[in-house]
Amino acid sequence: MSFLLRVVLPDKPGSLGAVATALGNAGADILGVDVVERSQGHAVDDLAVELPAGRPPDVLITAAESVPDVEVESVRPHSGKLETHHELELIDQVAGDPENGLQLLADGVPRIFRAGWAIIAVREDGSSYRLAESAAAPETRAGDLPWLPLEKATVLDPAVHWMPEPWSALDTELAAAPFGPKARALVVGRPGGPAFRPSELARLTHLAGIVVTVLGP
């Protein structure tokens, strides 16, 4: 079984190596590492790891947190591949096929942000609907999304931002970024977490802005 482990660790030499050693001692093989964020003396890393059959994922948490000052944010099943930032590749695909650009964006964003689904939503005359959606997006009408338009990329809180219930089911973490000058947004859902980090919101904003420039408003 393969899992994606998000860890917060001290941003100093040897920290990641100590985590890797602890995971190896627990029987895990590390398939890949990606730095999500660095700030204020800490780093946030995603580690793709593989466990022998029959071993519970709890051993990953125990092993990683046996290293001083290391915290595990989340553990979730994973494909085993750790695709690093492929924003430019997706932008090239959109530029090469602008007629299908919105669908290409919706399909590509979940892979880039290690999320479950993505939707491009628009609000007009007090109602909202989808312009494009990825394959795993919740099957429901958007209804009205009164928080559109957005001024900046935002972590969506169901208690503050109204949304259809299936969007937040399965402890889904949600983020949205403005998508053009109109009341449109690129919404990303990550079932089971982890929460979207500021660096991820910045990347989402940047990607949405470039695609809008490529496709036009």
N, C-alpha and C positions, 0 to 999 in steps of 0.2 A: 504494500500500500504506500502511496505517495501522499505527502502532506505539505502544505505551505505554512511555514512558521514565521510569524512576525515578532521580532524581538527588539527591545529597547536596551541598549548597552552603552557603557562608557565609551566615548570617542577617543580612545587612546590605543597605542600599539599593544597587541597581544590579546585584546578583549575578544575579538571575533575568533581568534585561534583557540582561546580557552573554551568558548562555546562549542566550536567544532570538535574539540577533543572530548568534551563532556557528552556530546551527542554520539560521537563514535563509540565511546565506552558503553553507551546504552544500546548499541546495535544499529544505529541509524547511519545511512550513507547520505552524504550531502551531494545533491545533484546540481545545485547552483545557488548563487548569492547575488542579491541586488540591493544596493543602497537606496532606501526610500527618502531619507531625510537626515540632515546633520544640523544640530543647533544646540547652543548652550551646553557644550561639553558632552552631549549624548548623540548617538547615532541610532537610526531606526533601519533595520535590515529585514528583508524578506529572504528566507532560506527554504529552498525546495529540498525536502528530505524523503528518503525511502526507508520504511521499516519492514523487517521480516514479517511474513504472514503470521497472524495471531497475536502480535504485540500491540497493545492499546496505545493510542496517541498520547495518553497521559504521561507516558515515560519521557516524551519529548519535553514536556513542560518541566517535569522534575529534573531532568538532566540539565536543561538550559539554565534554569533558575538556581541550580547548585553553584553556578559561578557568581561571585559577589557582584551586586549592583546590576544584575541582569533581570529584566522583566519580560515575560511572554505576553504579548497583547492578544494573540489569537492563534489557533491551530485549526486548519480546515483541509478537507480533501483537495487534492490537486492532481493535475494531469501528469505531473512528473517533469514537465518541461517548464523552464523559467525564462519566458521571453522578456528581455529587457526593453527599454524604451524604443518603440518602433513608430513614433509619431511621424517622422519624416517619410517613412515607407507608406504609411496610410495617406499622408497628404499627396504623395506622388500618385497613388491609386485614384484619389478623388480628382486630381487635376487631369488625369488621363481619361476619366469617364465622368464628366460633370453631370450628365443627365441622371446618373445613378449615384451622385455624390452623397446625398443624404443617407441613402441606404448603406453605402459603403462605410460612412462614418459610424452609423448606428451598429453595424456589424463589427467594426474594428475596435471601437472604444472599450468594450468589455475585455478584450484580450490585452490591451495596453495597460489598463488599470486593474487587471486581475479581479474583475467584477463579474456579476452574473448576467447583467442586462443593461441596455441603454435605450432611451427614448428621446426623440426630438419632438418637443411639444410646442404648441402655439396657442395663444389666447386672443380671441376676437369677439367683440360684442358680448362680453360676459360669459362666454363658453370657451372650452379648451378642447383640443383634439391633437392627434398625433400626425406628424409629417413623415416619420419613419420610426422603426423599432427593430431591435435585434430579435433573434429567434426565441430567446428565453424570456422576453418581456412579459409581464403579467397580462393576461387576457381580460382587459376591462376597459371601459370607456373612461377617459380622463376626467370627464365632468368639468367643473370650473376650477381653475387653479388661480385663486385670487392673488397669490404672491407674484404672479407675472405682471409686468416685466421685472427682471432682476437687475440690480445695479452692479453686482459683482458675484463671483462664484461663492456658493453658500452650501454648508452642510444642512440638509433639510431635516427638520424635527417635526414628526407628525403631530405633536402637541401644539406647534406654532404654525406650521405650514399645512393647510388642508391638502389631503391627497386621497385617492382611492385606497381602501384598506389593504388590498393585495400588494400595493407597492411596498408597504412596511412590514408585511408578514415575514415570518421566518427570521425575525430580528435583523431585517435588512437595513444596512446603513446606506444613506442616500446623499448624493451631492448633485448640484445643478450649477451650470454656468450660463451666462447670457449667450444667446446665439443670434447675433445681428441686431440691427437697430429696432426691430419690431419686438413685440412681446413673445419672444421665442426663447426656449431654453434647451440645453442638452442635459438630460437627467440620467444619472448613472446609479444603479442599485447593486449593492454588494451583500447578498444574503449571508447572514451569520457574521458579518464584519470582516475585518476590523474597520474602525471609523476612518474616514478620509482625513488625511493630514494636510496642513497648510501647503506643503510642497506639492501635494497631489492636486489641490484646488488650483494652484498656480499653473500647473501643467495642463489641467483641463481648460482653464481660461485661454491659455496660449493656443492650444490646439483648436478650440472652437473659433477663436478669432482668425486664425490663419485660414481655416476652411471657409468661413464666411467671406473672406477676401478673395479666395479662389473661385467660389461659386457666385459671389455677388449677393447683395441684399435681397 
